[in-house]
Amino acid sequence: MNFNQTKPAEITETEILKIVNEPTEQDKTKLNNLFEIFEQVKCKSMENIDFQKPILELKGFPILYPKSILIIQGSKGSHKSRFAETIASAFLCQGQLNLIGLSRTGKIDLFIIYLDSERNLSDQYPFAIQNIKTIAGYQLNQFPDNFFCTSFVAANRDVRLDEMKKLIEQLREMYPNKHFIIIVDILTDFVGSFNNVYDSLNLTDYLNEIINVYDCSIVGIIHQNPTTFSEKARAHLGTEAVNKASSVLQIGVDRDTDLITLSFLHLRGAKLPKEKIYLKYDAEQKRLVSASDSELDLLKRTRNNGFADAVFNILNEKPMSQQDLVSNLIGKCQLSKNTILDKIKKLTGANFSGRKIGSYKQGRIKFYQIEGVENESTERF
């Protein structure tokens, strides 16, 4: 037996650390991707940049761009899904769909994907798809070639996102040259917990990834916090989704007239409109339509009269300083201070069944009070 064999060379700590820290092939691929992005951005930064044009507008305002995210948020029963269905119809329509002011722009070759997670498969979801088709101009026995719809209602919540990813990859292979419009109804159903940071980021990061990697745009529908007058999309997922979005629309129902209201909460590439868009659900046509001029006039009169009644009720007992009046109205009407001051200014001096709101000053403080008028005719807003 040979006892004089050479001992293997000892590996130093430095060499061990070098082996451990040696980048894997996967690491190298990731680094290569980052350097490729650098080269791409570097070249683009030295050219004249043409910003992308919107592919969908609402009343002339851009709400969806190529490779971007549109979020539609609203409380239960606010017609979120019907609005999303109308968007799908606008994209599928071979001409221009002139229902609620939605209009397609550009000539991108589109493929519409509608992913549902709430409605049953026996009648609710098929009926919704039927409406999308008929509004877009298709006959009952027709189905658009550029339309795919499916439901995740039977899938376990924990695997829905993975199944969505596999589905999108498969459709991408089947339709490599189409621009995807992916409508997700509803986002919170594709995470294990919409209050969980990891789950929320997993979904929103994926959506943000595919609009950059794939040729697609996202329309995401999400519930809103149930608190009255809330503008907050539900939970941590809502916060992250809104942060990633280029456009955010809030949909609700006016309590006095039952008209559907659309408000712009965030809008890329255009000044944020302050005015709301008013719609209604036409039960006969089974679709959303624009509110008529007479309905808008009724809404205006109802709103103003309701505010006037609130002012008269507050001033009924005694005059009140402007500061105290505004404080009371903020609590009752949920309006901003500037809006309230503007409304009070418009009401002051107007004849309300023989009464009017007058103003006077004591020193530098402005007071309001109820006054009688000689002319008993009624002048309502």
BALOBA-1460 file (C-alpha; in Angstrom, 3 decimals):
// residues 381
<rec num="1" residu="m" x="0.000" y="0.000" z="0.000"/>
<rec num="2" residu="n" x="1.367" y="3.362" z="-1.020"/>
<rec num="3" residu="f" x="1.265" y="5.855" z="1.833"/>
<rec num="4" residu="n" x="3.037" y="8.565" z="-0.142"/>
<rec num="5" residu="q" x="0.074" y="9.692" z="-2.285"/>
<rec num="6" residu="t" x="-0.076" y="13.404" z="-2.887"/>
<rec num="7" residu="k" x="-2.672" y="15.223" z="-0.785"/>
<rec num="8" residu="p" x="-5.207" y="17.170" z="-2.793"/>
<rec num="9" residu="a" x="-4.530" y="20.869" z="-2.829"/>
<rec num="10" residu="e" x="-6.514" y="22.793" z="-0.257"/>
<rec num="11" residu="i" x="-9.028" y="25.356" z="-1.562"/>
<rec num="12" residu="t" x="-8.637" y="28.741" z="-0.006"/>
<rec num="13" residu="e" x="-11.569" y="30.753" z="1.354"/>
<rec num="14" residu="t" x="-11.095" y="33.278" z="-1.427"/>
<rec num="15" residu="e" x="-11.420" y="30.575" z="-4.083"/>
<rec num="16" residu="i" x="-14.554" y="29.152" z="-2.400"/>
<rec num="17" residu="l" x="-16.195" y="32.583" z="-2.396"/>
<rec num="18" residu="k" x="-15.276" y="33.018" z="-6.048"/>
<rec num="19" residu="i" x="-16.966" y="29.719" z="-6.974"/>
<rec num="20" residu="v" x="-20.058" y="30.512" z="-4.917"/>
<rec num="21" residu="n" x="-20.389" y="33.996" z="-6.394"/>
<rec num="22" residu="e" x="-19.718" y="32.905" z="-9.982"/>
<rec num="23" residu="p" x="-22.765" y="34.059" z="-12.010"/>
<rec num="24" residu="t" x="-24.958" y="31.267" z="-13.358"/>
<rec num="25" residu="e" x="-26.144" y="31.085" z="-16.953"/>
<rec num="26" residu="q" x="-29.479" y="32.436" z="-15.780"/>
<rec num="27" residu="d" x="-27.751" y="35.375" z="-14.094"/>
<rec num="28" residu="k" x="-25.810" y="36.077" z="-17.272"/>
<rec num="29" residu="t" x="-29.016" y="36.055" z="-19.304"/>
<rec num="30" residu="k" x="-30.626" y="38.564" z="-16.942"/>
<rec num="31" residu="l" x="-27.574" y="40.815" z="-17.129"/>
<rec num="32" residu="n" x="-27.561" y="40.571" z="-20.915"/>
<rec num="33" residu="n" x="-31.215" y="41.655" z="-20.952"/>
<rec num="34" residu="l" x="-30.406" y="44.703" z="-18.858"/>
<rec num="35" residu="f" x="-27.549" y="45.668" z="-21.171"/>
<rec num="36" residu="e" x="-29.810" y="45.175" z="-24.199"/>
<rec num="37" residu="i" x="-32.357" y="47.531" z="-22.615"/>
<rec num="38" residu="f" x="-29.564" y="50.041" z="-22.022"/>
<rec num="39" residu="e" x="-28.579" y="49.952" z="-25.698"/>
<rec num="40" residu="q" x="-32.194" y="50.301" z="-26.762"/>
<rec num="41" residu="v" x="-32.836" y="53.307" z="-24.509"/>
<rec num="42" residu="k" x="-29.487" y="54.842" z="-25.425"/>
<rec num="43" residu="c" x="-30.284" y="54.725" z="-29.149"/>
<rec num="44" residu="k" x="-33.831" y="56.009" z="-28.640"/>
<rec num="45" residu="s" x="-32.587" y="58.917" z="-26.535"/>
<rec num="46" residu="m" x="-30.535" y="60.181" z="-29.492"/>
<rec num="47" residu="e" x="-33.526" y="60.268" z="-31.871"/>
<rec num="48" residu="n" x="-36.612" y="62.425" z="-32.234"/>
<rec num="49" residu="i" x="-39.197" y="60.595" z="-30.126"/>
<rec num="50" residu="d" x="-42.724" y="60.256" z="-31.499"/>
<rec num="51" residu="f" x="-45.084" y="59.593" z="-28.623"/>
<rec num="52" residu="q" x="-47.659" y="56.883" z="-29.164"/>
<rec num="53" residu="k" x="-51.160" y="57.931" z="-30.089"/>
<rec num="54" residu="p" x="-54.107" y="56.634" z="-28.028"/>
<rec num="55" residu="i" x="-56.055" y="53.662" z="-29.356"/>
<rec num="56" residu="l" x="-59.256" y="54.535" z="-27.484"/>
<rec num="57" residu="e" x="-60.828" y="57.873" z="-26.590"/>
<rec num="58" residu="l" x="-63.863" y="58.816" z="-24.502"/>
<rec num="59" residu="k" x="-65.548" y="62.080" z="-25.451"/>
<rec num="60" residu="g" x="-62.276" y="63.121" z="-27.086"/>
<rec num="61" residu="f" x="-60.111" y="62.296" z="-24.074"/>
<rec num="62" residu="p" x="-57.439" y="59.560" z="-24.452"/>
<rec num="63" residu="i" x="-58.133" y="56.689" z="-22.053"/>
<rec num="64" residu="l" x="-56.031" y="53.838" z="-23.468"/>
<rec num="65" residu="y" x="-52.653" y="53.884" z="-25.196"/>
<rec num="66" residu="p" x="-50.782" y="50.966" z="-26.776"/>
<rec num="67" residu="k" x="-48.810" y="49.066" z="-24.121"/>
<rec num="68" residu="s" x="-50.509" y="50.754" z="-21.176"/>
<rec num="69" residu="i" x="-52.997" y="49.985" z="-18.397"/>
<rec num="70" residu="l" x="-56.483" y="51.446" z="-17.938"/>
<rec num="71" residu="i" x="-58.116" y="50.894" z="-14.540"/>
<rec num="72" residu="i" x="-61.904" y="51.114" z="-14.116"/>
<rec num="73" residu="q" x="-62.943" y="51.309" z="-10.471"/>
<rec num="74" residu="g" x="-66.346" y="51.486" z="-8.851"/>
<rec num="75" residu="s" x="-68.533" y="50.140" z="-6.084"/>
<rec num="76" residu="k" x="-70.878" y="47.151" z="-6.354"/>
<rec num="77" residu="g" x="-73.713" y="47.741" z="-8.823"/>
<rec num="78" residu="s" x="-72.058" y="50.703" z="-10.551"/>
<rec num="79" residu="h" x="-72.059" y="49.054" z="-14.021"/>
<rec num="80" residu="k" x="-68.284" y="48.475" z="-14.130"/>
<rec num="81" residu="s" x="-68.633" y="45.314" z="-16.201"/>
<rec num="82" residu="r" x="-71.165" y="46.869" z="-18.583"/>
<rec num="83" residu="f" x="-68.737" y="49.710" z="-19.242"/>
<rec num="84" residu="a" x="-65.906" y="47.212" z="-19.840"/>
<rec num="85" residu="e" x="-68.184" y="45.268" z="-22.210"/>
<rec num="86" residu="t" x="-68.901" y="48.477" z="-24.131"/>
<rec num="87" residu="i" x="-65.145" y="49.019" z="-24.476"/>
<rec num="88" residu="a" x="-64.821" y="45.494" z="-25.890"/>
<rec num="89" residu="s" x="-67.639" y="46.250" z="-28.352"/>
<rec num="90" residu="a" x="-65.929" y="49.482" z="-29.422"/>
<rec num="91" residu="f" x="-62.761" y="47.534" z="-30.281"/>
<rec num="92" residu="l" x="-64.658" y="44.745" z="-32.065"/>
<rec num="93" residu="c" x="-66.882" y="47.089" z="-34.064"/>
<rec num="94" residu="q" x="-65.739" y="47.215" z="-37.670"/>
<rec num="95" residu="g" x="-66.864" y="50.836" z="-37.994"/>
<rec num="96" residu="q" x="-67.163" y="53.488" z="-35.293"/>
<rec num="97" residu="l" x="-69.313" y="52.696" z="-32.282"/>
<rec num="98" residu="n" x="-71.125" y="55.908" z="-31.368"/>
<rec num="99" residu="l" x="-72.905" y="54.951" z="-28.146"/>
<rec num="100" residu="i" x="-71.341" y="56.726" z="-25.191"/>
<rec num="101" residu="g" x="-68.575" y="58.734" z="-26.827"/>
<rec num="102" residu="l" x="-66.079" y="55.873" z="-27.156"/>
<rec num="103" residu="s" x="-64.050" y="55.969" z="-30.346"/>
<rec num="104" residu="r" x="-61.163" y="53.893" z="-31.653"/>
<rec num="105" residu="t" x="-58.176" y="55.688" z="-33.108"/>
<rec num="106" residu="g" x="-55.373" y="54.363" z="-35.276"/>
<rec num="107" residu="k" x="-55.289" y="51.212" z="-37.383"/>
<rec num="108" residu="i" x="-53.751" y="48.607" z="-35.088"/>
<rec num="109" residu="d" x="-54.592" y="44.969" z="-35.803"/>
<rec num="110" residu="l" x="-56.384" y="44.043" z="-32.570"/>
<rec num="111" residu="f" x="-57.260" y="40.840" z="-30.751"/>
<rec num="112" residu="i" x="-59.657" y="41.215" z="-27.805"/>
<rec num="113" residu="i" x="-59.347" y="38.911" z="-24.765"/>
<rec num="114" residu="y" x="-62.083" y="39.099" z="-22.115"/>
<rec num="115" residu="l" x="-61.282" y="37.268" z="-18.859"/>
<rec num="116" residu="d" x="-64.138" y="36.967" z="-16.372"/>
<rec num="117" residu="s" x="-64.118" y="35.663" z="-12.787"/>
<rec num="118" residu="e" x="-67.543" y="36.492" z="-11.358"/>
<rec num="119" residu="r" x="-70.501" y="35.497" z="-13.534"/>
<rec num="120" residu="n" x="-71.982" y="32.024" z="-13.939"/>
<rec num="121" residu="l" x="-71.460" y="30.099" z="-17.173"/>
<rec num="122" residu="s" x="-75.078" y="29.050" z="-17.702"/>
<rec num="123" residu="d" x="-76.513" y="32.445" z="-18.619"/>
<rec num="124" residu="q" x="-74.777" y="35.506" z="-17.073"/>
<rec num="125" residu="y" x="-71.420" y="35.357" z="-18.873"/>
<rec num="126" residu="p" x="-72.816" y="34.071" z="-22.208"/>
<rec num="127" residu="f" x="-75.396" y="36.882" z="-22.096"/>
<rec num="128" residu="a" x="-72.634" y="39.448" z="-21.505"/>
<rec num="129" residu="i" x="-70.661" y="38.098" z="-24.474"/>
<rec num="130" residu="q" x="-73.820" y="38.128" z="-26.573"/>
<rec num="131" residu="n" x="-74.317" y="41.807" z="-25.747"/>
<rec num="132" residu="i" x="-70.701" y="42.601" z="-26.636"/>
<rec num="133" residu="k" x="-71.224" y="41.000" z="-30.053"/>
<rec num="134" residu="t" x="-74.590" y="42.590" z="-30.842"/>
<rec num="135" residu="i" x="-73.484" y="46.070" z="-29.765"/>
<rec num="136" residu="a" x="-70.456" y="45.654" z="-32.050"/>
<rec num="137" residu="g" x="-72.800" y="44.877" z="-34.963"/>
<rec num="138" residu="y" x="-72.608" y="41.071" z="-35.151"/>
<rec num="139" residu="q" x="-75.589" y="38.774" z="-35.610"/>
<rec num="140" residu="l" x="-76.590" y="36.291" z="-32.921"/>
<rec num="141" residu="n" x="-75.097" y="33.350" z="-34.863"/>
<rec num="142" residu="q" x="-71.811" y="35.142" z="-35.594"/>
<rec num="143" residu="f" x="-68.617" y="35.324" z="-33.555"/>
<rec num="144" residu="p" x="-65.726" y="37.726" z="-34.285"/>
<rec num="145" residu="d" x="-62.461" y="36.128" z="-35.423"/>
<rec num="146" residu="n" x="-60.438" y="38.481" z="-33.218"/>
<rec num="147" residu="f" x="-62.272" y="37.770" z="-29.971"/>
<rec num="148" residu="f" x="-61.472" y="35.294" z="-27.177"/>
<rec num="149" residu="c" x="-63.357" y="34.989" z="-23.917"/>
<rec num="150" residu="t" x="-63.124" y="32.605" z="-21.004"/>
<rec num="151" residu="s" x="-63.919" y="32.406" z="-17.302"/>
<rec num="152" residu="f" x="-61.823" y="31.571" z="-14.254"/>
<rec num="153" residu="v" x="-64.845" y="31.206" z="-12.005"/>
<rec num="154" residu="a" x="-64.238" y="27.450" z="-11.542"/>
<rec num="155" residu="a" x="-60.475" y="27.764" z="-10.993"/>
<rec num="156" residu="n" x="-58.935" y="27.831" z="-7.540"/>
<rec num="157" residu="r" x="-58.015" y="31.403" z="-6.601"/>
<rec num="158" residu="d" x="-54.423" y="30.413" z="-5.776"/>
<rec num="159" residu="v" x="-53.725" y="29.199" z="-9.330"/>
<rec num="160" residu="r" x="-55.698" y="31.716" z="-11.372"/>
<rec num="161" residu="l" x="-52.749" y="34.017" z="-12.052"/>
<rec num="162" residu="d" x="-50.538" y="31.128" z="-13.195"/>
<rec num="163" residu="e" x="-53.318" y="29.896" z="-15.475"/>
<rec num="164" residu="m" x="-53.765" y="33.400" z="-16.864"/>
<rec num="165" residu="k" x="-50.044" y="33.597" z="-17.642"/>
<rec num="166" residu="k" x="-50.090" y="30.273" z="-19.487"/>
<rec num="167" residu="l" x="-53.202" y="31.291" z="-21.408"/>
<rec num="168" residu="i" x="-51.713" y="34.607" z="-22.552"/>
<rec num="169" residu="e" x="-48.506" y="32.838" z="-23.638"/>
<rec num="170" residu="q" x="-50.528" y="30.308" z="-25.639"/>
<rec num="171" residu="l" x="-52.620" y="32.990" z="-27.324"/>
<rec num="172" residu="r" x="-49.463" y="34.954" z="-28.087"/>
<rec num="173" residu="e" x="-48.096" y="31.931" z="-29.959"/>
<rec num="174" residu="m" x="-51.381" y="31.531" z="-31.837"/>
<rec num="175" residu="y" x="-51.656" y="35.220" z="-32.778"/>
<rec num="176" residu="p" x="-48.089" y="36.574" z="-32.863"/>
<rec num="177" residu="n" x="-48.819" y="39.699" z="-34.908"/>
<rec num="178" residu="k" x="-51.920" y="40.989" z="-33.119"/>
<rec num="179" residu="h" x="-52.069" y="43.751" z="-30.539"/>
<rec num="180" residu="f" x="-53.846" y="42.227" z="-27.544"/>
<rec num="181" residu="i" x="-56.497" y="44.141" z="-25.593"/>
<rec num="182" residu="i" x="-56.739" y="42.106" z="-22.376"/>
<rec num="183" residu="i" x="-59.800" y="42.905" z="-20.235"/>
<rec num="184" residu="v" x="-59.561" y="41.464" z="-16.711"/>
<rec num="185" residu="d" x="-62.891" y="41.435" z="-14.881"/>
<rec num="186" residu="i" x="-62.169" y="41.526" z="-11.875"/>
<rec num="187" residu="l" x="-58.515" y="42.029" z="-10.822"/>
<rec num="188" residu="t" x="-58.998" y="41.131" z="-7.157"/>
<rec num="189" residu="d" x="-60.118" y="37.620" z="-8.140"/>
<rec num="190" residu="f" x="-56.666" y="36.829" z="-9.558"/>
<rec num="191" residu="v" x="-54.799" y="37.098" z="-6.248"/>
<rec num="192" residu="g" x="-54.933" y="34.986" z="-3.111"/>
<rec num="193" residu="s" x="-55.462" y="38.071" z="-0.952"/>
<rec num="194" residu="f" x="-55.921" y="41.605" z="-2.260"/>
<rec num="195" residu="n" x="-54.469" y="42.956" z="0.991"/>
<rec num="196" residu="n" x="-51.317" y="40.851" z="0.713"/>
<rec num="197" residu="v" x="-48.338" y="42.851" z="-0.540"/>
<rec num="198" residu="y" x="-46.668" y="39.889" z="-2.269"/>
<rec num="199" residu="d" x="-49.858" y="38.742" z="-4.013"/>
<rec num="200" residu="s" x="-50.704" y="42.273" z="-5.137"/>
<rec num="201" residu="l" x="-47.222" y="42.991" z="-6.505"/>
<rec num="202" residu="n" x="-47.105" y="39.607" z="-8.203"/>
<rec num="203" residu="l" x="-50.179" y="40.479" z="-10.278"/>
<rec num="204" residu="t" x="-49.411" y="44.154" z="-10.970"/>
<rec num="205" residu="d" x="-45.767" y="43.392" z="-11.833"/>
<rec num="206" residu="y" x="-46.949" y="40.740" z="-14.282"/>
<rec num="207" residu="l" x="-49.357" y="43.162" z="-15.966"/>
<rec num="208" residu="n" x="-46.635" y="45.799" z="-16.147"/>
<rec num="209" residu="e" x="-44.240" y="43.206" z="-17.565"/>
<rec num="210" residu="i" x="-46.467" y="41.959" z="-20.385"/>
<rec num="211" residu="i" x="-47.325" y="45.444" z="-21.670"/>
<rec num="212" residu="n" x="-43.587" y="45.891" z="-22.199"/>
<rec num="213" residu="v" x="-42.672" y="42.386" z="-23.367"/>
<rec num="214" residu="y" x="-45.791" y="41.581" z="-25.390"/>
<rec num="215" residu="d" x="-47.631" y="43.845" z="-27.781"/>
<rec num="216" residu="c" x="-50.678" y="44.405" z="-25.582"/>
<rec num="217" residu="s" x="-52.763" y="46.800" z="-23.511"/>
<rec num="218" residu="i" x="-54.674" y="46.058" z="-20.306"/>
<rec num="219" residu="v" x="-58.141" y="47.090" z="-19.133"/>
<rec num="220" residu="g" x="-58.474" y="46.140" z="-15.456"/>
<rec num="221" residu="i" x="-61.724" y="46.330" z="-13.484"/>
<rec num="222" residu="i" x="-61.570" y="46.583" z="-9.711"/>
<rec num="223" residu="h" x="-63.968" y="47.181" z="-6.827"/>
<rec num="224" residu="q" x="-63.764" y="50.410" z="-4.897"/>
<rec num="225" residu="n" x="-63.685" y="50.726" z="-1.131"/>
<rec num="226" residu="p" x="-67.332" y="50.701" z="0.045"/>
<rec num="227" residu="t" x="-66.941" y="53.949" z="2.017"/>
<rec num="228" residu="t" x="-69.247" y="56.699" z="0.742"/>
<rec num="229" residu="f" x="-67.479" y="59.266" z="-1.490"/>
<rec num="230" residu="s" x="-64.347" y="57.085" z="-1.609"/>
<rec num="231" residu="e" x="-61.996" y="57.421" z="-4.572"/>
<rec num="232" residu="k" x="-59.769" y="54.563" z="-3.393"/>
<rec num="233" residu="a" x="-59.621" y="51.279" z="-5.317"/>
<rec num="234" residu="r" x="-59.884" y="48.284" z="-3.012"/>
<rec num="235" residu="a" x="-57.042" y="47.355" z="-0.681"/>
<rec num="236" residu="h" x="-53.308" y="47.131" z="-1.429"/>
<rec num="237" residu="l" x="-53.958" y="45.667" z="-4.875"/>
<rec num="238" residu="g" x="-56.020" y="48.728" z="-5.775"/>
<rec num="239" residu="t" x="-53.196" y="51.046" z="-4.742"/>
<rec num="240" residu="e" x="-50.612" y="49.143" z="-6.792"/>
<rec num="241" residu="a" x="-52.882" y="48.799" z="-9.853"/>
<rec num="242" residu="v" x="-53.642" y="52.533" z="-9.886"/>
<rec num="243" residu="n" x="-49.925" y="53.319" z="-9.511"/>
<rec num="244" residu="k" x="-49.152" y="51.245" z="-12.620"/>
<rec num="245" residu="a" x="-52.023" y="52.653" z="-14.689"/>
<rec num="246" residu="s" x="-51.783" y="55.366" z="-17.315"/>
<rec num="247" residu="s" x="-55.517" y="56.095" z="-16.996"/>
<rec num="248" residu="v" x="-57.961" y="55.635" z="-14.118"/>
<rec num="249" residu="l" x="-61.724" y="56.044" z="-14.482"/>
<rec num="250" residu="q" x="-64.200" y="55.973" z="-11.619"/>
<rec num="251" residu="i" x="-67.744" y="54.795" z="-12.330"/>
<rec num="252" residu="g" x="-70.668" y="55.355" z="-9.986"/>
<rec num="253" residu="v" x="-74.406" y="55.985" z="-9.794"/>
<rec num="254" residu="d" x="-75.912" y="59.382" z="-8.946"/>
<rec num="255" residu="r" x="-78.156" y="58.891" z="-5.915"/>
<rec num="256" residu="d" x="-80.742" y="61.482" z="-6.963"/>
<rec num="257" residu="t" x="-81.315" y="60.559" z="-10.624"/>
<rec num="258" residu="d" x="-79.843" y="57.020" z="-11.019"/>
<rec num="259" residu="l" x="-77.661" y="58.298" z="-13.847"/>
<rec num="260" residu="i" x="-74.281" y="56.588" z="-14.200"/>
<rec num="261" residu="t" x="-71.316" y="58.897" z="-13.651"/>
<rec num="262" residu="l" x="-67.830" y="58.559" z="-15.122"/>
<rec num="263" residu="s" x="-65.052" y="60.582" z="-13.496"/>
<rec num="264" residu="f" x="-61.418" y="60.891" z="-14.575"/>
<rec num="265" residu="l" x="-59.087" y="60.266" z="-11.625"/>
<rec num="266" residu="h" x="-55.856" y="60.032" z="-13.646"/>
<rec num="267" residu="l" x="-55.130" y="60.644" z="-17.302"/>
<rec num="268" residu="r" x="-51.855" y="60.444" z="-19.136"/>
<rec num="269" residu="g" x="-51.169" y="62.798" z="-22.016"/>
<rec num="270" residu="a" x="-54.062" y="65.207" z="-21.415"/>
<rec num="271" residu="k" x="-55.312" y="67.673" z="-18.830"/>
<rec num="272" residu="l" x="-57.519" y="65.911" z="-16.287"/>
<rec num="273" residu="p" x="-61.167" y="66.807" z="-17.044"/>
<rec num="274" residu="k" x="-63.117" y="68.093" z="-14.059"/>
<rec num="275" residu="e" x="-66.532" y="67.472" z="-15.571"/>
<rec num="276" residu="k" x="-68.150" y="64.068" z="-15.216"/>
<rec num="277" residu="i" x="-69.624" y="62.076" z="-18.103"/>
<rec num="278" residu="y" x="-73.208" y="60.926" z="-17.541"/>
<rec num="279" residu="l" x="-74.622" y="57.682" z="-18.887"/>
<rec num="280" residu="k" x="-77.643" y="55.501" z="-18.235"/>
<rec num="281" residu="y" x="-78.529" y="51.852" z="-18.701"/>
<rec num="282" residu="d" x="-81.200" y="51.382" z="-21.358"/>
<rec num="283" residu="a" x="-83.089" y="48.233" z="-20.303"/>
<rec num="284" residu="e" x="-84.810" y="47.945" z="-23.682"/>
<rec num="285" residu="q" x="-81.571" y="48.057" z="-25.667"/>
<rec num="286" residu="k" x="-79.696" y="46.227" z="-22.861"/>
<rec num="287" residu="r" x="-76.741" y="48.593" z="-23.108"/>
<rec num="288" residu="l" x="-75.230" y="51.802" z="-21.756"/>
<rec num="289" residu="v" x="-76.166" y="54.996" z="-23.599"/>
<rec num="290" residu="s" x="-75.413" y="58.675" z="-23.078"/>
<rec num="291" residu="a" x="-77.752" y="60.645" z="-20.836"/>
<rec num="292" residu="s" x="-80.132" y="62.926" z="-22.726"/>
<rec num="293" residu="d" x="-80.125" y="66.728" z="-22.461"/>
<rec num="294" residu="s" x="-83.398" y="66.666" z="-20.484"/>
<rec num="295" residu="e" x="-81.927" y="64.159" z="-18.007"/>
<rec num="296" residu="l" x="-78.809" y="66.298" z="-17.580"/>
<rec num="297" residu="d" x="-80.997" y="69.370" z="-17.027"/>
<rec num="298" residu="l" x="-82.977" y="67.482" z="-14.355"/>
<rec num="299" residu="l" x="-79.711" y="66.418" z="-12.720"/>
<rec num="300" residu="k" x="-78.463" y="70.002" z="-12.635"/>
<rec num="301" residu="r" x="-81.691" y="71.326" z="-11.114"/>
<rec num="302" residu="t" x="-81.863" y="68.495" z="-8.571"/>
<rec num="303" residu="r" x="-78.259" y="69.033" z="-7.524"/>
<rec num="304" residu="n" x="-78.581" y="72.795" z="-7.168"/>
<rec num="305" residu="n" x="-81.928" y="72.648" z="-5.389"/>
<rec num="306" residu="g" x="-80.573" y="70.075" z="-2.960"/>
<rec num="307" residu="f" x="-77.645" y="72.343" z="-2.156"/>
<rec num="308" residu="a" x="-79.941" y="75.359" z="-1.795"/>
<rec num="309" residu="d" x="-82.185" y="73.423" z="0.593"/>
<rec num="310" residu="a" x="-79.145" y="72.534" z="2.697"/>
<rec num="311" residu="v" x="-78.121" y="76.230" z="2.876"/>
<rec num="312" residu="f" x="-81.644" y="77.352" z="3.832"/>
<rec num="313" residu="n" x="-81.863" y="74.663" z="6.516"/>
<rec num="314" residu="i" x="-78.590" y="75.776" z="8.073"/>
<rec num="315" residu="l" x="-79.489" y="79.501" z="7.979"/>
<rec num="316" residu="n" x="-83.080" y="78.926" z="9.099"/>
<rec num="317" residu="e" x="-82.492" y="79.827" z="12.737"/>
<rec num="318" residu="k" x="-79.962" y="82.647" z="12.542"/>
<rec num="319" residu="p" x="-77.374" y="84.317" z="10.290"/>
<rec num="320" residu="m" x="-74.025" y="82.609" z="10.070"/>
<rec num="321" residu="s" x="-70.512" y="83.651" z="9.136"/>
<rec num="322" residu="q" x="-69.121" y="82.431" z="5.836"/>
<rec num="323" residu="q" x="-66.531" y="80.293" z="7.620"/>
<rec num="324" residu="d" x="-69.127" y="78.521" z="9.798"/>
<rec num="325" residu="l" x="-71.544" y="78.077" z="6.876"/>
<rec num="326" residu="v" x="-68.854" y="76.491" z="4.728"/>
<rec num="327" residu="s" x="-67.805" y="74.177" z="7.587"/>
<rec num="328" residu="n" x="-71.402" y="72.992" z="8.017"/>
<rec num="329" residu="l" x="-71.872" y="72.421" z="4.291"/>
<rec num="330" residu="i" x="-68.629" y="70.455" z="3.945"/>
<rec num="331" residu="g" x="-69.981" y="67.986" z="6.490"/>
<rec num="332" residu="k" x="-73.393" y="67.738" z="4.813"/>
<rec num="333" residu="c" x="-72.575" y="67.888" z="1.092"/>
<rec num="334" residu="q" x="-69.110" y="66.319" z="0.871"/>
<rec num="335" residu="l" x="-67.930" y="69.099" z="-1.448"/>
<rec num="336" residu="s" x="-64.667" y="70.996" z="-1.423"/>
<rec num="337" residu="k" x="-64.441" y="74.456" z="0.155"/>
<rec num="338" residu="n" x="-63.930" y="76.187" z="-3.215"/>
<rec num="339" residu="t" x="-66.903" y="74.370" z="-4.777"/>
<rec num="340" residu="i" x="-69.134" y="75.368" z="-1.856"/>
<rec num="341" residu="l" x="-68.043" y="79.021" z="-2.044"/>
<rec num="342" residu="d" x="-68.758" y="79.039" z="-5.777"/>
<rec num="343" residu="k" x="-72.235" y="77.542" z="-5.260"/>
<rec num="344" residu="i" x="-73.084" y="79.999" z="-2.451"/>
<rec num="345" residu="k" x="-72.062" y="82.886" z="-4.707"/>
<rec num="346" residu="k" x="-74.432" y="81.652" z="-7.425"/>
<rec num="347" residu="l" x="-77.299" y="81.185" z="-4.946"/>
<rec num="348" residu="t" x="-76.955" y="84.597" z="-3.258"/>
<rec num="349" residu="g" x="-79.773" y="86.924" z="-4.314"/>
<rec num="350" residu="a" x="-81.782" y="84.297" z="-6.234"/>
<rec num="351" residu="n" x="-85.530" y="84.071" z="-5.500"/>
<rec num="352" residu="f" x="-86.567" y="80.787" z="-3.863"/>
<rec num="353" residu="s" x="-90.345" y="80.888" z="-3.334"/>
<rec num="354" residu="g" x="-90.257" y="84.364" z="-1.853"/>
<rec num="355" residu="r" x="-86.987" y="83.862" z="0.021"/>
<rec num="356" residu="k" x="-83.416" y="84.575" z="-0.854"/>
<rec num="357" residu="i" x="-79.971" y="84.232" z="0.650"/>
<rec num="358" residu="g" x="-78.497" y="87.635" z="1.422"/>
<rec num="359" residu="s" x="-75.085" y="88.651" z="2.716"/>
<rec num="360" residu="y" x="-73.643" y="91.463" z="4.805"/>
<rec num="361" residu="k" x="-70.369" y="92.294" z="6.581"/>
<rec num="362" residu="q" x="-69.457" y="92.959" z="10.182"/>
<rec num="363" residu="g" x="-65.970" y="94.348" z="10.050"/>
<rec num="364" residu="r" x="-64.038" y="91.987" z="7.818"/>
<rec num="365" residu="i" x="-66.278" y="88.974" z="8.457"/>
<rec num="366" residu="k" x="-68.923" y="88.096" z="5.874"/>
<rec num="367" residu="f" x="-72.287" y="86.788" z="7.088"/>
<rec num="368" residu="y" x="-75.181" y="85.105" z="5.272"/>
<rec num="369" residu="q" x="-78.854" y="85.214" z="6.210"/>
<rec num="370" residu="i" x="-82.295" y="84.400" z="4.824"/>
<rec num="371" residu="e" x="-84.237" y="87.401" z="3.520"/>
<rec num="372" residu="g" x="-87.729" y="87.877" z="2.139"/>
<rec num="373" residu="v" x="-88.336" y="89.273" z="-1.364"/>
<rec num="374" residu="e" x="-91.210" y="91.339" z="-2.705"/>
<rec num="375" residu="n" x="-91.726" y="89.274" z="-5.866"/>
<rec num="376" residu="e" x="-93.243" y="85.937" z="-4.868"/>
<rec num="377" residu="s" x="-92.467" y="84.191" z="-8.185"/>
<rec num="378" residu="t" x="-90.193" y="81.178" z="-7.925"/>
<rec num="379" residu="e" x="-86.799" y="81.216" z="-9.583"/>
<rec num="380" residu="r" x="-85.218" y="77.790" z="-9.356"/>
<rec num="381" residu="f" x="-81.859" y="76.671" z="-10.697"/>
